[in-house]
């Protein structure tokens, strides 16, 4: 996967998802996200240049409700000058770790205010009074009081600075956002994609930006280690100037949350378009999804595979898939769900054709026992499927359901009985369903189309075509696989004798 080389984001996924965790969950819940290994998909798609684009892309893949700027992505792919100009500007914002907290600071701005803020102004006033009295009277008493005041101010400054350092650094990212937004709006080629609301927002936030200019320039100079800048930093520390400005800015941010979110959305929109354009360029083939009453695809493949096998399918009816393990059932079903997510979020499907309605996606696939909670595999699976049943009852929009090996955590007799009941319940519901099973008894239920994947073992070789075929699997390869894996001959022969016994008893 080329994304590993492009940007090592895995270690920072917790920071990347900070914004998403504070927003609505959208059309993909966390169970589905984990089932489909969507973190890996995100890393593959992610070619963003800024922390905002990165966070909003992560959220968009969960949500699918944001309007993707496909017109911008198309121009990026066709206009080299446009792409370079956009890339150079957005790249300036960068991906400094503190920046990933900006959205949280906006949402909790009132909580980010320095505790007992009135102390700042009290210390500033006493510093001014003692300073003037020292100059006017020359009294050692007032000079001593001034010295104590300076020491207290300095201690207070460093105490507050240490506690709020991350927030102070994050404000730098706001300044960069404002600067880049202004530059984008001034560029004639890019300006046509900036909305009137965004232009008005740029004007409305000019005041906050001006307040921050001096503070940020001094911070950058002091970091560079310039002696005069360090002295100025100490002077402003004694005056508590930057600390007071921080409180003022935080108060103003609290009143301008919507406007700042608008600017972040603007940057994110352009950055995601850049990312998607680059992702598309790296694919052997892809298509934009079209609207349809049900999912339908041609030559559809899994986005994470280097040499995928394309498949065709129409989900006009609900589908049950049978076949042996490792034949491609799970990978295919994941590919359908992932492409549905990508199609809605970034209008990009790994297929030659992909049509679908706007829909929510829910899965029950990658399950395991939870040792810490004491939950068994079956208990967790039943809970996961129950959340889908509840969604079917409440959901007003189309729903794509993907279930792999339904209820395999319990005994055969009860599994088949419960599975049949669930499938019968879903049979007349307006949902699109993909279900994989080894229980051929389930293929008899009315209202479901049957498809299968297959494999062959010939001359000690196992062959897969990874293609979906119409009908029920007739594969009898389970015991042949044991032989292929060099199980002891007596185990293979005994297994075959048991099969023959079962056939005679039927």
Secondary structure as UniProt FT lines:
FT   HELIX           3..6
FT   HELIX           10..12
FT   HELIX           13..16
FT   HELIX           18..21
FT   TURN            26..27
FT   HELIX           30..35
FT   TURN            36..37
FT   HELIX           38..45
FT   HELIX           51..63
FT   HELIX           70..78
FT   HELIX           80..91
FT   TURN            92..93
FT   HELIX           97..101
FT   HELIX           102..107
FT   HELIX           109..112
FT   TURN            115..117
FT   HELIX           118..137
FT   HELIX           140..186
FT   HELIX           188..191
FT   TURN            192..193
FT   HELIX           196..204
FT   HELIX           206..224
FT   HELIX           227..239
FT   HELIX           241..255
FT   HELIX           257..281
FT   STRAND          290..291
FT   STRAND          296..300
FT   TURN            303..304
FT   TURN            306..307
FT   STRAND          311..314
FT   STRAND          318..322
FT   TURN            325..326
FT   HELIX           329..346
FT   STRAND          353..356
FT   STRAND          359..364
FT   TURN            371..374
FT   HELIX           377..394
FT   STRAND          398..404
FT   TURN            406..409
FT   HELIX           412..427
FT   STRAND          432..436
FT   HELIX           440..444
FT   TURN            446..447
FT   STRAND          448..452
FT   STRAND          455..458
FT   TURN            459..460
FT   STRAND          461..464
FT   STRAND          469..470
FT   HELIX           478..484
FT   TURN            485..486
FT   HELIX           489..505
//
